[in-house]
Amino acid sequence: MTDYVGRCRAEWRRLAVPDALAEEMAADLASDLSEAEADGISAEELWGSDARSFAASLAAERGIIPAPLSPAKTRRRPLVLVAFTVIAALVLIFAARALLTGQPKATLVANVSGTPGHHLPSATPFPFAPPGGAQRVFDLGNLAAPIEWILLVFAIVALGFALWLWSSWARSRPPSMPV
């Protein structure tokens, strides 16, 4: 008898049920259990073998803790987490690929005149070089690299946050009463 009530008390402590209410429910359980044992019925036969689920459902019935979510709301929450996780993973893949390939690269093509000592770019747009002029190509590298690094860091932080949400969501669901 006391073992079943003790497991229920432990569950109420885990669920942060106030001590006064937990003692009241434990006293009611002990009373009901002693009456059932007098009739030859064990606690497992009366309430089931899972004391944690029974304690959680009893606290929810009395309005001490919130009732478990409906199945529709329970399913909806992970879908949002899945979408968030997928988007963060795609951003991570995009940023990593862009950084590894070094794309897009920027080049500057300047038309310079053929006179010695005078190498200023002309106003003529590329590819039309002025007569007697030359073209110079300047490789500017990957101008998008700072943005790609920011995206990569953002994606790593977002995936860490998603992992934390997944772990806290799995721990926050109270045990349900067996059907």
N, C-alpha and C positions, 0 to 999 in steps of 0.2 A: 504494500500500500504506500508506504512512505517513499519508495523508490520512484514510483510513477509521479507522485506529487512533487518530489524533488526535481525530477526532470522538467516538469511543467514550470516550477519556480525558476529554474535555470534559463528556460526559454523566455520567460517574462522579463528576467533581468537583461537578457540579450536584446529584447524588444523595447527596453527602457520603460516598462510599465512601472508606475509609482509603487513604492513598497507597500503602502496601505492597501491599495487595490489588489496587489499580488497576494498579500496575506489573506484578504477577504476571499478571493477566488480559491486560494489553497485550502482555506478552512471549509468552504463549500464542497470542494472536491473530496477532501478527507471524509467529510460527513457522508456524502453520497457513496463513496467507496466503501466505507465501513458498513453501510446498509446493504450494499450489493454483495459484499463478502459474507454477510450474515445469511444471505440467500444463496450463497455458493457461486457467485459470479465474480470473475476476476476483472481487474481494471482493463486488461487487453480486450476481453470480451465485451465490456461495457463501452469503451471509448476507442478502441483500436490500439495497435501496437506502437504507433508513432506518437509519442507524447508531445514532441515539438509541434507537429501540425495541429494536434488537438489544442494545445495551449494557445497557439497563434489564432486559431479559429474562435476559441472562446473569448479571447481578448478583443477580437474584431467584432464579434456578436454584441459584446457589451459596449462597443464604441470607444474603447480605450486606445486602440490603434486603428489606422485606416484599413478598410476592407480591401482585400486583394482586387487588383484591376480586372476588368472584364477581359475575356480572351481577345476581343477585337483591339482594345487598347494595348494589350500586352504584345500582340503581333506588330502593331504599328510602330512602336518605339524602336524595335531593332531595325525596321526598314529605313528609318531616318539615319540611324547609326551606320547601316550598310552604305547608304548613299553618301554620307559624309566621308566614310573611310575610302570608298572607291574614288571619289573626287580628289581626296588628298593623295592617294596612291598614283593617280594619273598625273597630277601636277608634279609629283616627285619624279616619275619616269620621264616626263617631258623636260624638266629642268636638268636632270642628270644627262639625258641624251644630248641636249643642246650644249651643255658644258663639255662633254666628252668629244663631240664632233667639232666644236669650235665654230659652228654655224650660227648665224650668218656672218660672213666676213665683209668688211668694208674696204673699198679701194677708192682712191682719189686719182683721177686722170686729169692732168693739167697740160694745157697747150702752152708751150713756151716759144718765144721768138728766137730766130737764129742769130741775132746780133750778140757778139761776145760781151760778157759781163752784164747782160740784161736778161734775167731769167724770171720775169714776172708772168703769172698766168694770163692768158688773153681772155677776152670776153666772148670768144667764139665757143659755142657749146660743142662738146664731144659728140660725134667722131669727126667733125669737120675741122681739120687743122688748117691754120693759115698757110699760104704759100711760103715755102722756105722755113717753116717752123717745125718744131719737134714736140713729141708728146712724152711726158714723164708720168710714170705710174707710182703712186705712193700707197703701200699696204698699211692700212690703219688697224688691222686686226679685228678682233671680235668686239664690236661696240656694245653688244647686248649682254656681255658677261656679267656686269654688276646686277642687272635685272635677273639674270638666270641664277646667280648666287642667292639673291633675295628669295626667289621662288623656291629654290632648293631648301633653304633654311625654313621658310614658311611651311613647306610640305612636311618636313621632318617634325616640326612642332605640331602640326595638325594631326599627323599620324600618332604621335605620342599622346595627344589629347584624346584621340579616338580610342586608343588602347586603354587609357584611363577610364573613359566612359563605358567601354565594354566590360571592364573588370568591376566597376562600381555598379553597373546595371545588373550584372549577374549576382552580386552580393546583396542587392537591395530588395530582391523579391522575397517576400516571406514564404515559408513553406505552406503548401496548400493541404487541405484536408483530403485524405484519400477517399475516392468515391467507391 
